[in-house]
C-alpha cells in the first residue's frame, strides 16, 4: 500500500555546500489540497545536508507529492 501526501517546500537553505530543506503539509487553499488536508492536516519534513544536485530540484513555495511506501 502507498500513502500519498502533499507538502510545500518552505525553505531550501544552502549551508556549507549542501542544503537544509523544510517542507510542510499543504493547507486547504485549493480543492485538491483540501482533500490532502483532510488526511494529513499538519506535518513537517526537514532534510539536512541534502546533496546540492538534489537540492536544485526542490524549489521554495513549490508543492510536491510525497509517497510513503513500506520497504518490505
CHARMM internal coordinates of N, CA and C (Angstrom, degrees):
IC EDIT
DIST 1 N 1 CA 1.4429
DIST 1 CA 1 C 1.5254
ANGL 1 N 1 CA 1 C 109.86
DIST 1 C 2 N 1.3115
ANGL 1 CA 1 C 2 N 116.08
DIHE 1 N 1 CA 1 C 2 N 140.56
DIST 2 N 2 CA 1.4629
ANGL 1 C 2 N 2 CA 122.10
DIHE 1 CA 1 C 2 N 2 CA 178.10
DIST 2 CA 2 C 1.5162
ANGL 2 N 2 CA 2 C 108.66
DIHE 1 C 2 N 2 CA 2 C -117.04
DIST 2 C 3 N 1.3183
ANGL 2 CA 2 C 3 N 115.97
DIHE 2 N 2 CA 2 C 3 N 134.21
DIST 3 N 3 CA 1.4603
ANGL 2 C 3 N 3 CA 121.48
DIHE 2 CA 2 C 3 N 3 CA 173.79
DIST 3 CA 3 C 1.5244
ANGL 3 N 3 CA 3 C 107.19
DIHE 2 C 3 N 3 CA 3 C -106.87
DIST 3 C 4 N 1.3282
ANGL 3 CA 3 C 4 N 116.86
DIHE 3 N 3 CA 3 C 4 N 124.12
DIST 4 N 4 CA 1.4637
ANGL 3 C 4 N 4 CA 120.62
DIHE 3 CA 3 C 4 N 4 CA 179.53
DIST 4 CA 4 C 1.5188
ANGL 4 N 4 CA 4 C 108.64
DIHE 3 C 4 N 4 CA 4 C -103.70
DIST 4 C 5 N 1.3286
ANGL 4 CA 4 C 5 N 116.02
DIHE 4 N 4 CA 4 C 5 N 127.91
DIST 5 N 5 CA 1.4558
ANGL 4 C 5 N 5 CA 122.56
DIHE 4 CA 4 C 5 N 5 CA 176.15
DIST 5 CA 5 C 1.5217
ANGL 5 N 5 CA 5 C 108.40
DIHE 4 C 5 N 5 CA 5 C -119.79
DIST 5 C 6 N 1.3167
ANGL 5 CA 5 C 6 N 115.73
DIHE 5 N 5 CA 5 C 6 N 169.91
DIST 6 N 6 CA 1.4646
ANGL 5 C 6 N 6 CA 119.46
DIHE 5 CA 5 C 6 N 6 CA 179.99
DIST 6 CA 6 C 1.5227
ANGL 6 N 6 CA 6 C 108.47
DIHE 5 C 6 N 6 CA 6 C -133.88
DIST 6 C 7 N 1.3177
ANGL 6 CA 6 C 7 N 115.25
DIHE 6 N 6 CA 6 C 7 N 124.38
DIST 7 N 7 CA 1.4566
ANGL 6 C 7 N 7 CA 122.17
DIHE 6 CA 6 C 7 N 7 CA -177.46
DIST 7 CA 7 C 1.5231
ANGL 7 N 7 CA 7 C 110.54
DIHE 6 C 7 N 7 CA 7 C -126.28
DIST 7 C 8 N 1.3210
ANGL 7 CA 7 C 8 N 115.29
DIHE 7 N 7 CA 7 C 8 N 155.53
DIST 8 N 8 CA 1.4675
ANGL 7 C 8 N 8 CA 122.09
DIHE 7 CA 7 C 8 N 8 CA 177.63
DIST 8 CA 8 C 1.5252
ANGL 8 N 8 CA 8 C 108.04
DIHE 7 C 8 N 8 CA 8 C -114.79
DIST 8 C 9 N 1.3185
ANGL 8 CA 8 C 9 N 116.26
DIHE 8 N 8 CA 8 C 9 N 132.91
DIST 9 N 9 CA 1.4621
ANGL 8 C 9 N 9 CA 120.71
DIHE 8 CA 8 C 9 N 9 CA 176.70
DIST 9 CA 9 C 1.5339
ANGL 9 N 9 CA 9 C 108.25
DIHE 8 C 9 N 9 CA 9 C -73.52
DIST 9 C 10 N 1.3188
ANGL 9 CA 9 C 10 N 115.99
DIHE 9 N 9 CA 9 C 10 N 120.49
DIST 10 N 10 CA 1.4609
ANGL 9 C 10 N 10 CA 120.21
DIHE 9 CA 9 C 10 N 10 CA 179.47
DIST 10 CA 10 C 1.5266
ANGL 10 N 10 CA 10 C 112.03
DIHE 9 C 10 N 10 CA 10 C -106.33
DIST 10 C 11 N 1.3462
ANGL 10 CA 10 C 11 N 116.63
DIHE 10 N 10 CA 10 C 11 N -13.52
DIST 11 N 11 CA 1.4660
ANGL 10 C 11 N 11 CA 119.51
DIHE 10 CA 10 C 11 N 11 CA 178.18
DIST 11 CA 11 C 1.5222
ANGL 11 N 11 CA 11 C 109.72
DIHE 10 C 11 N 11 CA 11 C -156.59
DIST 11 C 12 N 1.3116
ANGL 11 CA 11 C 12 N 115.78
DIHE 11 N 11 CA 11 C 12 N 133.88
DIST 12 N 12 CA 1.4587
ANGL 11 C 12 N 12 CA 122.87
DIHE 11 CA 11 C 12 N 12 CA 172.29
DIST 12 CA 12 C 1.5259
ANGL 12 N 12 CA 12 C 105.18
DIHE 11 C 12 N 12 CA 12 C -138.20
DIST 12 C 13 N 1.3088
ANGL 12 CA 12 C 13 N 114.88
DIHE 12 N 12 CA 12 C 13 N 91.20
DIST 13 N 13 CA 1.4590
ANGL 12 C 13 N 13 CA 121.63
DIHE 12 CA 12 C 13 N 13 CA -170.85
DIST 13 CA 13 C 1.5200
ANGL 13 N 13 CA 13 C 110.79
DIHE 12 C 13 N 13 CA 13 C -108.09
DIST 13 C 14 N 1.3301
ANGL 13 CA 13 C 14 N 116.08
DIHE 13 N 13 CA 13 C 14 N 123.58
DIST 14 N 14 CA 1.4712
ANGL 13 C 14 N 14 CA 120.87
DIHE 13 CA 13 C 14 N 14 CA 178.78
DIST 14 CA 14 C 1.5313
ANGL 14 N 14 CA 14 C 108.77
DIHE 13 C 14 N 14 CA 14 C -79.87
DIST 14 C 15 N 1.3343
ANGL 14 CA 14 C 15 N 114.48
DIHE 14 N 14 CA 14 C 15 N 127.67
DIST 15 N 15 CA 1.4634
ANGL 14 C 15 N 15 CA 121.31
DIHE 14 CA 14 C 15 N 15 CA 179.49
DIST 15 CA 15 C 1.5236
ANGL 15 N 15 CA 15 C 107.72
DIHE 14 C 15 N 15 CA 15 C -136.12
DIST 15 C 16 N 1.3089
ANGL 15 CA 15 C 16 N 116.88
DIHE 15 N 15 CA 15 C 16 N 114.50
DIST 16 N 16 CA 1.4715
ANGL 15 C 16 N 16 CA 122.48
DIHE 15 CA 15 C 16 N 16 CA 177.23
DIST 16 CA 16 C 1.5283
ANGL 16 N 16 CA 16 C 113.41
DIHE 15 C 16 N 16 CA 16 C 50.81
DIST 16 C 17 N 1.3235
ANGL 16 CA 16 C 17 N 117.34
DIHE 16 N 16 CA 16 C 17 N 47.12
DIST 17 N 17 CA 1.4485
ANGL 16 C 17 N 17 CA 121.18
DIHE 16 CA 16 C 17 N 17 CA 174.10
DIST 17 CA 17 C 1.5154
ANGL 17 N 17 CA 17 C 115.88
DIHE 16 C 17 N 17 CA 17 C 86.52
DIST 17 C 18 N 1.3274
ANGL 17 CA 17 C 18 N 118.08
DIHE 17 N 17 CA 17 C 18 N -6.23
DIST 18 N 18 CA 1.4619
ANGL 17 C 18 N 18 CA 121.24
DIHE 17 CA 17 C 18 N 18 CA 174.39
DIST 18 CA 18 C 1.5237
ANGL 18 N 18 CA 18 C 107.63
DIHE 17 C 18 N 18 CA 18 C -128.20
DIST 18 C 19 N 1.2961
ANGL 18 CA 18 C 19 N 117.34
DIHE 18 N 18 CA 18 C 19 N -178.48
DIST 19 N 19 CA 1.4611
ANGL 18 C 19 N 19 CA 120.24
DIHE 18 CA 18 C 19 N 19 CA -177.39
DIST 19 CA 19 C 1.5171
ANGL 19 N 19 CA 19 C 111.47
DIHE 18 C 19 N 19 CA 19 C -126.72
DIST 19 C 20 N 1.3215
ANGL 19 CA 19 C 20 N 114.80
DIHE 19 N 19 CA 19 C 20 N 149.64
DIST 20 N 20 CA 1.4533
ANGL 19 C 20 N 20 CA 122.19
DIHE 19 CA 19 C 20 N 20 CA 167.51
DIST 20 CA 20 C 1.5244
ANGL 20 N 20 CA 20 C 105.80
DIHE 19 C 20 N 20 CA 20 C -105.37
DIST 20 C 21 N 1.3162
ANGL 20 CA 20 C 21 N 117.42
DIHE 20 N 20 CA 20 C 21 N 125.56
DIST 21 N 21 CA 1.4570
ANGL 20 C 21 N 21 CA 123.05
DIHE 20 CA 20 C 21 N 21 CA -175.76
DIST 21 CA 21 C 1.5280
ANGL 21 N 21 CA 21 C 108.89
DIHE 20 C 21 N 21 CA 21 C -117.93
DIST 21 C 22 N 1.3239
ANGL 21 CA 21 C 22 N 116.07
DIHE 21 N 21 CA 21 C 22 N 128.85
DIST 22 N 22 CA 1.4590
ANGL 21 C 22 N 22 CA 121.44
DIHE 21 CA 21 C 22 N 22 CA 176.79
DIST 22 CA 22 C 1.5149
ANGL 22 N 22 CA 22 C 108.88
DIHE 21 C 22 N 22 CA 22 C -120.99
DIST 22 C 23 N 1.3384
ANGL 22 CA 22 C 23 N 115.19
DIHE 22 N 22 CA 22 C 23 N 131.61
DIST 23 N 23 CA 1.4609
ANGL 22 C 23 N 23 CA 121.77
DIHE 22 CA 22 C 23 N 23 CA 178.96
DIST 23 CA 23 C 1.5249
ANGL 23 N 23 CA 23 C 108.62
DIHE 22 C 23 N 23 CA 23 C -126.20
DIST 23 C 24 N 1.3414
ANGL 23 CA 23 C 24 N 116.09
DIHE 23 N 23 CA 23 C 24 N 145.48
DIST 24 N 24 CA 1.4583
ANGL 23 C 24 N 24 CA 121.50
DIHE 23 CA 23 C 24 N 24 CA 178.24
DIST 24 CA 24 C 1.5155
ANGL 24 N 24 CA 24 C 109.45
DIHE 23 C 24 N 24 CA 24 C -124.65
DIST 24 C 25 N 1.3312
ANGL 24 CA 24 C 25 N 115.42
DIHE 24 N 24 CA 24 C 25 N 148.17
DIST 25 N 25 CA 1.4637
ANGL 24 C 25 N 25 CA 120.84
DIHE 24 CA 24 C 25 N 25 CA 177.88
DIST 25 CA 25 C 1.5312
ANGL 25 N 25 CA 25 C 108.82
DIHE 24 C 25 N 25 CA 25 C -58.11
DIST 25 C 26 N 1.3431
ANGL 25 CA 25 C 26 N 116.29
DIHE 25 N 25 CA 25 C 26 N 142.52
DIST 26 N 26 CA 1.4637
ANGL 25 C 26 N 26 CA 120.33
DIHE 25 CA 25 C 26 N 26 CA -179.35
DIST 26 CA 26 C 1.5222
ANGL 26 N 26 CA 26 C 110.28
DIHE 25 C 26 N 26 CA 26 C -67.58
DIST 26 C 27 N 1.3279
ANGL 26 CA 26 C 27 N 114.86
DIHE 26 N 26 CA 26 C 27 N 155.64
DIST 27 N 27 CA 1.4613
ANGL 26 C 27 N 27 CA 121.11
DIHE 26 CA 26 C 27 N 27 CA 175.28
DIST 27 CA 27 C 1.5210
ANGL 27 N 27 CA 27 C 108.04
DIHE 26 C 27 N 27 CA 27 C -97.79
DIST 27 C 28 N 1.2998
ANGL 27 CA 27 C 28 N 117.66
DIHE 27 N 27 CA 27 C 28 N 177.94
DIST 28 N 28 CA 1.4675
ANGL 27 C 28 N 28 CA 120.54
DIHE 27 CA 27 C 28 N 28 CA -176.92
DIST 28 CA 28 C 1.5193
ANGL 28 N 28 CA 28 C 111.84
DIHE 27 C 28 N 28 CA 28 C -88.85
DIST 28 C 29 N 1.3569
ANGL 28 CA 28 C 29 N 116.28
DIHE 28 N 28 CA 28 C 29 N 51.34
DIST 29 N 29 CA 1.4673
ANGL 28 C 29 N 29 CA 121.59
DIHE 28 CA 28 C 29 N 29 CA -178.35
DIST 29 CA 29 C 1.5315
ANGL 29 N 29 CA 29 C 113.69
DIHE 28 C 29 N 29 CA 29 C -88.56
DIST 29 C 30 N 1.3255
ANGL 29 CA 29 C 30 N 117.23
DIHE 29 N 29 CA 29 C 30 N 0.30
DIST 30 N 30 CA 1.4689
ANGL 29 C 30 N 30 CA 121.37
DIHE 29 CA 29 C 30 N 30 CA 173.98
DIST 30 CA 30 C 1.5247
ANGL 30 N 30 CA 30 C 107.90
DIHE 29 C 30 N 30 CA 30 C -147.34
DIST 30 C 31 N 1.3255
ANGL 30 CA 30 C 31 N 116.43
DIHE 30 N 30 CA 30 C 31 N 166.26
DIST 31 N 31 CA 1.4682
ANGL 30 C 31 N 31 CA 120.10
DIHE 30 CA 30 C 31 N 31 CA -179.31
DIST 31 CA 31 C 1.5322
ANGL 31 N 31 CA 31 C 110.89
DIHE 30 C 31 N 31 CA 31 C -60.02
DIST 31 C 32 N 1.3314
ANGL 31 CA 31 C 32 N 117.04
DIHE 31 N 31 CA 31 C 32 N -46.82
DIST 32 N 32 CA 1.4655
ANGL 31 C 32 N 32 CA 119.97
DIHE 31 CA 31 C 32 N 32 CA 179.81
DIST 32 CA 32 C 1.5292
ANGL 32 N 32 CA 32 C 110.76
DIHE 31 C 32 N 32 CA 32 C -63.14
DIST 32 C 33 N 1.3384
ANGL 32 CA 32 C 33 N 116.91
DIHE 32 N 32 CA 32 C 33 N -45.22
DIST 33 N 33 CA 1.4594
ANGL 32 C 33 N 33 CA 120.04
DIHE 32 CA 32 C 33 N 33 CA -177.70
DIST 33 CA 33 C 1.5236
ANGL 33 N 33 CA 33 C 112.20
DIHE 32 C 33 N 33 CA 33 C -64.83
DIST 33 C 34 N 1.3365
ANGL 33 CA 33 C 34 N 117.39
DIHE 33 N 33 CA 33 C 34 N -30.38
DIST 34 N 34 CA 1.4674
ANGL 33 C 34 N 34 CA 120.20
DIHE 33 CA 33 C 34 N 34 CA 178.38
DIST 34 CA 34 C 1.5239
ANGL 34 N 34 CA 34 C 110.38
DIHE 33 C 34 N 34 CA 34 C -60.44
DIST 34 C 35 N 1.3303
ANGL 34 CA 34 C 35 N 117.49
DIHE 34 N 34 CA 34 C 35 N -36.21
DIST 35 N 35 CA 1.4616
ANGL 34 C 35 N 35 CA 121.12
DIHE 34 CA 34 C 35 N 35 CA 177.26
DIST 35 CA 35 C 1.5147
ANGL 35 N 35 CA 35 C 112.19
DIHE 34 C 35 N 35 CA 35 C -65.15
DIST 35 C 36 N 1.3258
ANGL 35 CA 35 C 36 N 117.06
DIHE 35 N 35 CA 35 C 36 N -41.53
DIST 36 N 36 CA 1.4625
ANGL 35 C 36 N 36 CA 120.55
DIHE 35 CA 35 C 36 N 36 CA 177.84
DIST 36 CA 36 C 1.5242
ANGL 36 N 36 CA 36 C 110.16
DIHE 35 C 36 N 36 CA 36 C -69.78
DIST 36 C 37 N 1.3321
ANGL 36 CA 36 C 37 N 117.08
DIHE 36 N 36 CA 36 C 37 N -40.36
DIST 37 N 37 CA 1.4603
ANGL 36 C 37 N 37 CA 122.56
DIHE 36 CA 36 C 37 N 37 CA -179.51
DIST 37 CA 37 C 1.5299
ANGL 37 N 37 CA 37 C 110.90
DIHE 36 C 37 N 37 CA 37 C -59.35
DIST 37 C 38 N 1.3168
ANGL 37 CA 37 C 38 N 116.30
DIHE 37 N 37 CA 37 C 38 N -33.69
DIST 38 N 38 CA 1.4666
ANGL 37 C 38 N 38 CA 121.50
DIHE 37 CA 37 C 38 N 38 CA -179.74
DIST 38 CA 38 C 1.5347
ANGL 38 N 38 CA 38 C 111.48
DIHE 37 C 38 N 38 CA 38 C -59.47
DIST 38 C 39 N 1.3460
ANGL 38 CA 38 C 39 N 116.95
DIHE 38 N 38 CA 38 C 39 N -36.60
DIST 39 N 39 CA 1.4595
ANGL 38 C 39 N 39 CA 121.21
DIHE 38 CA 38 C 39 N 39 CA -175.52
DIST 39 CA 39 C 1.5332
ANGL 39 N 39 CA 39 C 114.24
DIHE 38 C 39 N 39 CA 39 C -100.58
DIST 39 C 40 N 1.3102
ANGL 39 CA 39 C 40 N 117.92
DIHE 39 N 39 CA 39 C 40 N -26.25
DIST 40 N 40 CA 1.4774
ANGL 39 C 40 N 40 CA 120.57
DIHE 39 CA 39 C 40 N 40 CA 176.09
DIST 40 CA 40 C 1.5221
ANGL 40 N 40 CA 40 C 108.87
DIHE 39 C 40 N 40 CA 40 C -137.95
DIST 40 C 41 N 1.3538
ANGL 40 CA 40 C 41 N 116.75
DIHE 40 N 40 CA 40 C 41 N 75.11
DIST 41 N 41 CA 1.4524
ANGL 40 C 41 N 41 CA 121.13
DIHE 40 CA 40 C 41 N 41 CA -172.80
DIST 41 CA 41 C 1.5265
ANGL 41 N 41 CA 41 C 115.12
DIHE 40 C 41 N 41 CA 41 C -69.66
DIST 41 C 42 N 1.3010
ANGL 41 CA 41 C 42 N 117.63
DIHE 41 N 41 CA 41 C 42 N -18.86
DIST 42 N 42 CA 1.4599
ANGL 41 C 42 N 42 CA 119.26
DIHE 41 CA 41 C 42 N 42 CA -179.57
DIST 42 CA 42 C 1.5165
ANGL 42 N 42 CA 42 C 108.86
DIHE 41 C 42 N 42 CA 42 C -150.25
DIST 42 C 43 N 1.3068
ANGL 42 CA 42 C 43 N 115.44
DIHE 42 N 42 CA 42 C 43 N 145.15
DIST 43 N 43 CA 1.4542
ANGL 42 C 43 N 43 CA 118.77
DIHE 42 CA 42 C 43 N 43 CA 177.07
DIST 43 CA 43 C 1.5121
ANGL 43 N 43 CA 43 C 110.39
DIHE 42 C 43 N 43 CA 43 C 168.05
DIST 43 C 44 N 1.3108
ANGL 43 CA 43 C 44 N 114.78
DIHE 43 N 43 CA 43 C 44 N 159.43
DIST 44 N 44 CA 1.4577
ANGL 43 C 44 N 44 CA 120.65
DIHE 43 CA 43 C 44 N 44 CA 179.80
DIST 44 CA 44 C 1.5232
ANGL 44 N 44 CA 44 C 108.82
DIHE 43 C 44 N 44 CA 44 C -145.86
DIST 44 C 45 N 1.3124
ANGL 44 CA 44 C 45 N 115.62
DIHE 44 N 44 CA 44 C 45 N 140.76
DIST 45 N 45 CA 1.4574
ANGL 44 C 45 N 45 CA 122.75
DIHE 44 CA 44 C 45 N 45 CA 174.68
DIST 45 CA 45 C 1.5173
ANGL 45 N 45 CA 45 C 107.02
DIHE 44 C 45 N 45 CA 45 C -122.62
DIST 45 C 46 N 1.3299
ANGL 45 CA 45 C 46 N 116.52
DIHE 45 N 45 CA 45 C 46 N 127.61
DIST 46 N 46 CA 1.4568
ANGL 45 C 46 N 46 CA 120.48
DIHE 45 CA 45 C 46 N 46 CA 176.65
DIST 46 CA 46 C 1.5257
ANGL 46 N 46 CA 46 C 108.12
DIHE 45 C 46 N 46 CA 46 C -123.64
DIST 46 C 47 N 1.3184
ANGL 46 CA 46 C 47 N 115.54
DIHE 46 N 46 CA 46 C 47 N 126.52
DIST 47 N 47 CA 1.4603
ANGL 46 C 47 N 47 CA 122.30
DIHE 46 CA 46 C 47 N 47 CA 177.62
DIST 47 CA 47 C 1.5241
ANGL 47 N 47 CA 47 C 107.30
DIHE 46 C 47 N 47 CA 47 C -112.94
DIST 47 C 48 N 1.3193
ANGL 47 CA 47 C 48 N 116.72
DIHE 47 N 47 CA 47 C 48 N 130.35
DIST 48 N 48 CA 1.4584
ANGL 47 C 48 N 48 CA 121.71
DIHE 47 CA 47 C 48 N 48 CA -178.92
DIST 48 CA 48 C 1.5200
ANGL 48 N 48 CA 48 C 110.35
DIHE 47 C 48 N 48 CA 48 C -107.52
DIST 48 C 49 N 1.2983
ANGL 48 CA 48 C 49 N 116.64
DIHE 48 N 48 CA 48 C 49 N 148.76
DIST 49 N 49 CA 1.4636
ANGL 48 C 49 N 49 CA 124.00
DIHE 48 CA 48 C 49 N 49 CA 176.85
DIST 49 CA 49 C 1.5201
ANGL 49 N 49 CA 49 C 112.22
DIHE 48 C 49 N 49 CA 49 C 55.34
DIST 49 C 50 N 1.3198
ANGL 49 CA 49 C 50 N 116.02
DIHE 49 N 49 CA 49 C 50 N 46.48
DIST 50 N 50 CA 1.4607
ANGL 49 C 50 N 50 CA 121.61
DIHE 49 CA 49 C 50 N 50 CA 178.53
DIST 50 CA 50 C 1.5233
ANGL 50 N 50 CA 50 C 108.88
DIHE 49 C 50 N 50 CA 50 C -71.03
DIST 50 C 51 N 1.3203
ANGL 50 CA 50 C 51 N 117.06
DIHE 50 N 50 CA 50 C 51 N 133.70
DIST 51 N 51 CA 1.4560
ANGL 50 C 51 N 51 CA 123.09
DIHE 50 CA 50 C 51 N 51 CA 177.19
DIST 51 CA 51 C 1.5237
ANGL 51 N 51 CA 51 C 109.51
DIHE 50 C 51 N 51 CA 51 C -51.83
DIST 51 C 52 N 1.3139
ANGL 51 CA 51 C 52 N 117.44
DIHE 51 N 51 CA 51 C 52 N 136.65
DIST 52 N 52 CA 1.4690
ANGL 51 C 52 N 52 CA 122.49
DIHE 51 CA 51 C 52 N 52 CA -176.37
DIST 52 CA 52 C 1.5232
ANGL 52 N 52 CA 52 C 112.43
DIHE 51 C 52 N 52 CA 52 C -57.43
DIST 52 C 53 N 1.3301
ANGL 52 CA 52 C 53 N 118.13
DIHE 52 N 52 CA 52 C 53 N -39.16
DIST 53 N 53 CA 1.4689
ANGL 52 C 53 N 53 CA 120.67
DIHE 52 CA 52 C 53 N 53 CA 179.55
DIST 53 CA 53 C 1.5255
ANGL 53 N 53 CA 53 C 111.50
DIHE 52 C 53 N 53 CA 53 C -65.36
DIST 53 C 54 N 1.3116
ANGL 53 CA 53 C 54 N 117.01
DIHE 53 N 53 CA 53 C 54 N -37.78
DIST 54 N 54 CA 1.4631
ANGL 53 C 54 N 54 CA 121.07
DIHE 53 CA 53 C 54 N 54 CA 177.71
DIST 54 CA 54 C 1.5270
ANGL 54 N 54 CA 54 C 109.99
DIHE 53 C 54 N 54 CA 54 C -71.91
DIST 54 C 55 N 1.3201
ANGL 54 CA 54 C 55 N 116.62
DIHE 54 N 54 CA 54 C 55 N -42.23
DIST 55 N 55 CA 1.4644
ANGL 54 C 55 N 55 CA 120.96
DIHE 54 CA 54 C 55 N 55 CA -178.61
DIST 55 CA 55 C 1.5289
ANGL 55 N 55 CA 55 C 111.92
DIHE 54 C 55 N 55 CA 55 C -59.66
DIST 55 C 56 N 1.3212
ANGL 55 CA 55 C 56 N 117.20
DIHE 55 N 55 CA 55 C 56 N -30.44
DIST 56 N 56 CA 1.4731
ANGL 55 C 56 N 56 CA 120.89
DIHE 55 CA 55 C 56 N 56 CA 178.47
DIST 56 CA 56 C 1.5283
ANGL 56 N 56 CA 56 C 111.77
DIHE 55 C 56 N 56 CA 56 C -64.50
DIST 56 C 57 N 1.3285
ANGL 56 CA 56 C 57 N 117.32
DIHE 56 N 56 CA 56 C 57 N -22.60
DIST 57 N 57 CA 1.4656
ANGL 56 C 57 N 57 CA 121.99
DIHE 56 CA 56 C 57 N 57 CA -179.83
DIST 57 CA 57 C 1.5242
ANGL 57 N 57 CA 57 C 112.48
DIHE 56 C 57 N 57 CA 57 C -82.38
DIST 57 C 58 N 1.3275
ANGL 57 CA 57 C 58 N 117.15
DIHE 57 N 57 CA 57 C 58 N -11.67
DIST 58 N 58 CA 1.4627
ANGL 57 C 58 N 58 CA 122.09
DIHE 57 CA 57 C 58 N 58 CA -175.51
DIST 58 CA 58 C 1.5249
ANGL 58 N 58 CA 58 C 108.67
DIHE 57 C 58 N 58 CA 58 C -108.68
DIST 58 C 59 N 1.3283
ANGL 58 CA 58 C 59 N 116.02
DIHE 58 N 58 CA 58 C 59 N 115.31
DIST 59 N 59 CA 1.4659
ANGL 58 C 59 N 59 CA 121.31
DIHE 58 CA 58 C 59 N 59 CA -177.60
DIST 59 CA 59 C 1.5188
ANGL 59 N 59 CA 59 C 110.74
DIHE 58 C 59 N 59 CA 59 C -104.24
DIST 59 C 60 N 1.3278
ANGL 59 CA 59 C 60 N 116.33
DIHE 59 N 59 CA 59 C 60 N 138.55
DIST 60 N 60 CA 1.4570
ANGL 59 C 60 N 60 CA 120.20
DIHE 59 CA 59 C 60 N 60 CA 174.68
DIST 60 CA 60 C 1.5265
ANGL 60 N 60 CA 60 C 109.80
DIHE 59 C 60 N 60 CA 60 C -62.03
DIST 60 C 61 N 1.3326
ANGL 60 CA 60 C 61 N 116.03
DIHE 60 N 60 CA 60 C 61 N 145.47
DIST 61 N 61 CA 1.4673
ANGL 60 C 61 N 61 CA 125.45
DIHE 60 CA 60 C 61 N 61 CA -179.69
DIST 61 CA 61 C 1.5270
ANGL 61 N 61 CA 61 C 113.74
DIHE 60 C 61 N 61 CA 61 C 69.17
DIST 61 C 62 N 1.3145
ANGL 61 CA 61 C 62 N 117.52
DIHE 61 N 61 CA 61 C 62 N 7.39
DIST 62 N 62 CA 1.4645
ANGL 61 C 62 N 62 CA 121.47
DIHE 61 CA 61 C 62 N 62 CA 175.81
DIST 62 CA 62 C 1.5244
ANGL 62 N 62 CA 62 C 108.35
DIHE 61 C 62 N 62 CA 62 C -97.03
DIST 62 C 63 N 1.3399
ANGL 62 CA 62 C 63 N 116.98
DIHE 62 N 62 CA 62 C 63 N 144.58
DIST 63 N 63 CA 1.4579
ANGL 62 C 63 N 63 CA 121.85
DIHE 62 CA 62 C 63 N 63 CA 178.26
DIST 63 CA 63 C 1.5297
ANGL 63 N 63 CA 63 C 110.08
DIHE 62 C 63 N 63 CA 63 C -95.04
DIST 63 C 64 N 1.3413
ANGL 63 CA 63 C 64 N 115.34
DIHE 63 N 63 CA 63 C 64 N 145.77
DIST 64 N 64 CA 1.4632
ANGL 63 C 64 N 64 CA 121.82
DIHE 63 CA 63 C 64 N 64 CA -177.76
DIST 64 CA 64 C 1.5192
ANGL 64 N 64 CA 64 C 110.02
DIHE 63 C 64 N 64 CA 64 C -136.72
DIST 64 C 65 N 1.3262
ANGL 64 CA 64 C 65 N 115.95
DIHE 64 N 64 CA 64 C 65 N 144.10
DIST 65 N 65 CA 1.4478
ANGL 64 C 65 N 65 CA 120.91
DIHE 64 CA 64 C 65 N 65 CA 170.60
DIST 65 CA 65 C 1.5243
ANGL 65 N 65 CA 65 C 107.64
DIHE 64 C 65 N 65 CA 65 C -82.34
DIST 65 C 66 N 1.3133
ANGL 65 CA 65 C 66 N 115.91
DIHE 65 N 65 CA 65 C 66 N 137.22
DIST 66 N 66 CA 1.4575
ANGL 65 C 66 N 66 CA 122.12
DIHE 65 CA 65 C 66 N 66 CA 174.94
DIST 66 CA 66 C 1.5257
ANGL 66 N 66 CA 66 C 106.19
DIHE 65 C 66 N 66 CA 66 C -119.48
DIST 66 C 67 N 1.3289
ANGL 66 CA 66 C 67 N 117.13
DIHE 66 N 66 CA 66 C 67 N 117.21
DIST 67 N 67 CA 1.4587
ANGL 66 C 67 N 67 CA 121.46
DIHE 66 CA 66 C 67 N 67 CA 179.10
DIST 67 CA 67 C 1.5222
ANGL 67 N 67 CA 67 C 109.16
DIHE 66 C 67 N 67 CA 67 C -97.25
DIST 67 C 68 N 1.3224
ANGL 67 CA 67 C 68 N 115.40
DIHE 67 N 67 CA 67 C 68 N 132.51
DIST 68 N 68 CA 1.4625
ANGL 67 C 68 N 68 CA 121.32
DIHE 67 CA 67 C 68 N 68 CA 178.84
DIST 68 CA 68 C 1.5278
ANGL 68 N 68 CA 68 C 107.29
DIHE 67 C 68 N 68 CA 68 C -109.72
DIST 68 C 69 N 1.3201
ANGL 68 CA 68 C 69 N 115.53
DIHE 68 N 68 CA 68 C 69 N 114.72
DIST 69 N 69 CA 1.4613
ANGL 68 C 69 N 69 CA 122.34
DIHE 68 CA 68 C 69 N 69 CA -175.76
DIST 69 CA 69 C 1.5283
ANGL 69 N 69 CA 69 C 108.70
DIHE 68 C 69 N 69 CA 69 C -127.87
DIST 69 C 70 N 1.3272
ANGL 69 CA 69 C 70 N 117.94
DIHE 69 N 69 CA 69 C 70 N 130.42
DIST 70 N 70 CA 1.4593
ANGL 69 C 70 N 70 CA 118.82
DIHE 69 CA 69 C 70 N 70 CA 177.47
DIST 70 CA 70 C 1.5289
ANGL 70 N 70 CA 70 C 111.39
DIHE 69 C 70 N 70 CA 70 C -64.06
DIST 70 C 71 N 1.2989
ANGL 70 CA 70 C 71 N 116.30
DIHE 70 N 70 CA 70 C 71 N 148.61
DIST 71 N 71 CA 1.4639
ANGL 70 C 71 N 71 CA 121.96
DIHE 70 CA 70 C 71 N 71 CA 179.52
DIST 71 CA 71 C 1.5181
ANGL 71 N 71 CA 71 C 110.66
DIHE 70 C 71 N 71 CA 71 C -71.78
DIST 71 C 72 N 1.3027
ANGL 71 CA 71 C 72 N 118.91
DIHE 71 N 71 CA 71 C 72 N -40.98
DIST 72 N 72 CA 1.4738
ANGL 71 C 72 N 72 CA 121.14
DIHE 71 CA 71 C 72 N 72 CA -177.83
DIST 72 CA 72 C 1.5011
ANGL 72 N 72 CA 72 C 109.46
DIHE 71 C 72 N 72 CA 72 C -95.82
END
COOR INIT
IC SEED 1 N 1 CA 1 C
IC BUILD
